[in-house]
């Protein structure tokens, strides 16, 4: 498939707004490694190859293991994720799938509240909203997957 358009240049204002949202999300204080898992899982659900390449590489650069990235699609059956990560991944899935589910379950909310303060849960939800936005831009316009290099990689 070929790229339909370059949304970054078609509407620099929209792109800047998304970048500002992303910068805001990164400044909220949530663990960056957790955010990369959340972004990777949402991108799997949305079929966004561009974001999957970016966020799995960023996760690896932050020290994430390949095994945990390989198992992310089946995280419920893999025992390598912490209770907090599981709560964040369940929350990510339900918030991402709102259109088909029409609700986020009370059980998922209760589990998330055991691991996240009210502020953290709002911030995590904003991070999920942001990655879903990026996914929708990249999937809708078929952004070409390139050889992304993480800015977190050490320059030895």
C-alpha positions as CSV (number, residue, x, y, z in Angstrom):
1,X,0.0,0.0,0.0
2,X,1.2,3.5,-0.8
3,X,0.9,6.5,1.5
4,X,-2.2,8.5,0.8
5,X,-0.9,11.8,2.0
6,X,1.6,13.3,4.4
7,X,-0.7,14.7,7.2
8,X,2.3,16.4,8.8
9,X,2.7,18.8,5.8
10,X,-1.0,18.8,4.7
11,X,-1.9,20.4,8.0
12,X,1.1,21.5,10.0
13,X,-1.3,23.0,12.6
14,X,-3.0,19.7,13.3
15,X,0.4,18.0,13.5
16,X,1.7,20.6,15.9
17,X,-1.4,20.1,18.1
18,X,-0.7,16.4,18.2
19,X,3.0,17.0,19.1
20,X,2.0,19.3,21.9
21,X,-0.4,16.7,23.2
22,X,2.4,14.1,23.1
23,X,4.8,16.4,24.8
24,X,2.2,17.1,27.5
25,X,1.6,13.3,28.0
26,X,5.4,12.8,28.4
27,X,5.5,15.5,31.1
28,X,2.8,14.0,33.3
29,X,5.1,11.8,35.3
30,X,3.9,8.4,34.1
31,X,6.7,5.8,33.7
32,X,8.0,6.0,30.2
33,X,8.5,2.2,30.0
34,X,4.8,1.7,30.9
35,X,3.7,4.3,28.4
36,X,5.6,2.4,25.6
37,X,3.8,-0.8,26.5
38,X,0.5,1.0,26.5
39,X,1.3,2.7,23.1
40,X,2.5,-0.6,21.6
41,X,-0.7,-2.5,22.7
42,X,-3.0,0.2,21.4
43,X,-1.1,0.3,18.2
44,X,-1.5,-3.5,17.9
45,X,-5.2,-3.2,18.4
46,X,-5.5,-0.5,15.8
47,X,-3.2,-2.1,13.3
48,X,-0.8,0.8,13.1
49,X,2.5,-0.5,11.8
50,X,4.2,2.9,12.0
51,X,3.5,3.3,15.7
52,X,4.4,-0.3,16.4
53,X,7.8,0.2,14.9
54,X,8.3,3.4,16.8
55,X,7.1,2.3,20.2
56,X,8.6,-1.2,20.3
57,X,12.0,0.4,19.4
58,X,11.5,3.1,22.0
59,X,10.6,0.4,24.5
60,X,13.7,-1.6,23.7
61,X,15.9,1.5,24.0
62,X,14.4,2.1,27.5
63,X,15.4,-1.5,28.5
64,X,12.3,-3.5,27.7
65,X,13.0,-7.1,26.8
66,X,12.2,-8.7,23.4
67,X,10.2,-11.5,25.2
68,X,7.8,-9.1,26.8
69,X,7.3,-7.2,23.5
70,X,6.7,-10.5,21.7
71,X,4.1,-11.5,24.3
72,X,2.3,-8.2,24.5
73,X,-0.5,-9.3,22.2
74,X,-1.2,-12.2,24.6
75,X,-0.4,-10.3,27.8
76,X,-3.3,-11.9,29.7
77,X,-1.7,-15.4,29.4
78,X,1.9,-14.2,29.9
79,X,3.2,-14.0,33.4
80,X,6.0,-11.5,32.8
81,X,3.9,-8.4,33.4
82,X,3.4,-6.8,36.8
83,X,0.0,-6.3,38.3
84,X,0.2,-2.5,37.5
85,X,1.2,-3.2,33.9
86,X,-1.7,-5.7,33.5
87,X,-4.1,-3.0,34.9
88,X,-2.8,-0.5,32.4
89,X,-3.0,-2.9,29.5
90,X,-6.6,-3.9,30.4
91,X,-7.5,-0.2,30.7
92,X,-5.8,0.5,27.4
93,X,-7.7,-2.2,25.6
94,X,-11.1,-1.2,26.9
95,X,-10.6,2.6,26.3
96,X,-9.2,1.8,22.8
97,X,-12.2,-0.5,22.0
98,X,-14.9,1.9,23.2
99,X,-16.6,2.0,19.9
100,X,-17.4,-1.7,19.9
101,X,-17.7,-2.3,23.6
102,X,-19.7,0.9,24.5
103,X,-18.3,0.8,28.0
104,X,-15.3,0.3,30.2
105,X,-16.1,-2.3,32.8
106,X,-16.4,-1.7,36.5
107,X,-13.9,-4.5,37.1
108,X,-11.3,-3.0,34.8
109,X,-11.8,0.4,36.5
110,X,-11.5,-1.1,39.9
111,X,-8.3,-2.9,39.0
112,X,-6.8,0.2,37.5
113,X,-7.7,2.2,40.6
114,X,-5.7,-0.3,42.8
115,X,-2.6,0.7,40.9
116,X,-3.2,4.3,39.8
117,X,-4.3,7.4,41.6
118,X,-7.2,9.4,40.2
119,X,-4.7,11.8,38.5
120,X,-2.6,9.0,37.2
121,X,-5.6,7.3,35.7
122,X,-6.7,10.5,34.0
123,X,-3.2,10.9,32.7
124,X,-3.0,7.3,31.5
125,X,-6.3,7.8,29.7
126,X,-4.9,10.9,28.0
127,X,-1.9,8.9,26.9
128,X,-4.3,6.3,25.4
129,X,-6.3,9.0,23.7
130,X,-3.1,10.4,22.2
131,X,-1.8,7.1,20.8
132,X,-5.2,6.3,19.4
133,X,-5.1,9.7,17.6
134,X,-1.6,9.0,16.2
135,X,-2.8,5.5,15.1
136,X,-5.8,7.0,13.3
137,X,-3.7,9.5,11.4
138,X,-1.2,6.8,10.4
139,X,-3.7,4.1,9.5
140,X,-6.1,6.4,7.7
141,X,-3.3,8.0,5.6
142,X,-1.3,4.8,5.3
143,X,1.9,6.5,6.6
144,X,4.9,4.7,5.2
145,X,6.8,2.7,7.7
146,X,10.4,3.7,7.6
147,X,13.5,2.6,9.5
148,X,12.7,4.5,12.7
149,X,15.6,5.1,15.1
150,X,14.7,5.7,18.7
151,X,16.0,9.0,20.3
152,X,16.5,6.9,23.5
153,X,19.3,4.8,21.8
154,X,22.7,5.2,23.3
155,X,25.2,6.7,21.0
156,X,28.3,4.7,21.8
